[in-house]
Amino acid sequence: MICITVMLAVFLGWPLAFGGDAPSGVREVRAAASSAVVAARSVPRDQAQVVRAGFDPDLSGVTERPESCYNRFRRENRACERGNAGAACRLKASDQWDLCEARGVWTD
């Protein structure tokens, strides 16, 4: 572990200590990027074009908010039996709640 730490420190510290200049390819990429920024800033505001996304969602069929994951979990958990017989049902409801929080949709 110590050997790896020393090797990493030498690898990262060498350019700082001995002035490792960037290779010529890196300099060319940096020059191209800086010229692109200058070109983007040189367009006058009145000549700039605004591009609108072509996505227009149809929300006419949406009537109400979907049930939250936690409320669905509570409803599913209340429907389970009491005792050991309902343990699998409660575990499934907990798993579905976790998946719902991750995905945003309760799947059956």
N, C-alpha and C positions, 0 to 999 in steps of 0.2 A: 504494500500500500504506500509506503514511504517512497519507494522507487518510482511508482507511477506519479505521485505528487511532484517529485523533483523533475521528472521528465516533462510533465505538463507545464511546470513553472518555467523551465528552460525553453520549451517550445513557444510559450506565449510571451516570455520576457526577452527573448533574443532580439526581435525587431526593435523593441523599445530601447534596449541597452546599446545595440550596435548599429542603430539607424537603418534597419532593413527597409529599403525603399520598395514601393509597390512595383510589381512587374509591369512591363509596358502594356500588356493587355488590359490590366486594371485601369491604368491611366487613360487608355482610349475609351473605355466604357464610361469612366467618370466624365471625360470631356464631352462625349455624346449626350450623356444625361444632362449635363449643365447647359448645353446648347439647346436641348429640347425644352428645358424650363424657360430659357430666355425666349424661345420662339412662342411658347404658350402664353407668356406674359405680354408679348408685343402685339397681340390682337386687340384692337380697340373694342370697347364695350358695346358700342352701337352696331358693330359688324359681327359680333359673336352670335352663333346660332344656338338656340335652345332645342334640345332633342327630348321629346316626350316618349315615355315608354308606351308600347302598344298594348299594355294589359289593362283592360277595363273590366273589373269583376262584376258579375251579375248578382246582386244581393237581393233581388226581389223575392226569392223563395225563403230567405232567412227571416224567421219571425221572432225567435227568442234566443237568449244566450244558452249555450250548452251547459249541462250540469258539471260542476267542478269535480275534479278527481277525488277530493276529500269527501264531498257529500255523497258521491257514488260509492266510495269505500264504506262510509258509515251505513248507507242503505243496504249494501250487500252483506256487511258484517252483522247487522241486526237480523237479517233473514236466516242466518246460520243457526243450527241447533246449539243448545247449551251442552257443556261437558266435553268429554273426549270425542264424541261422535261428530261434533261440529268443528273440531280442530283443523281438519283438512280443508274445510270450507273457509274458515277464517284465514288460514295460511294462503289459500288461493286468492282470497280477496286482498290480502296484504301484498302479494306478488303483483296482482293486477293494478293495485294502487301505485306501486313503485314504477311499473311500466308506463302507466298513464302519466305520471309526473315526468318521466323521461321523454315520452313520445308526444304527449299532449292530447292523446285520444285513448279512451277506454275501449279495449278490444275484448270481445267475448270468446 
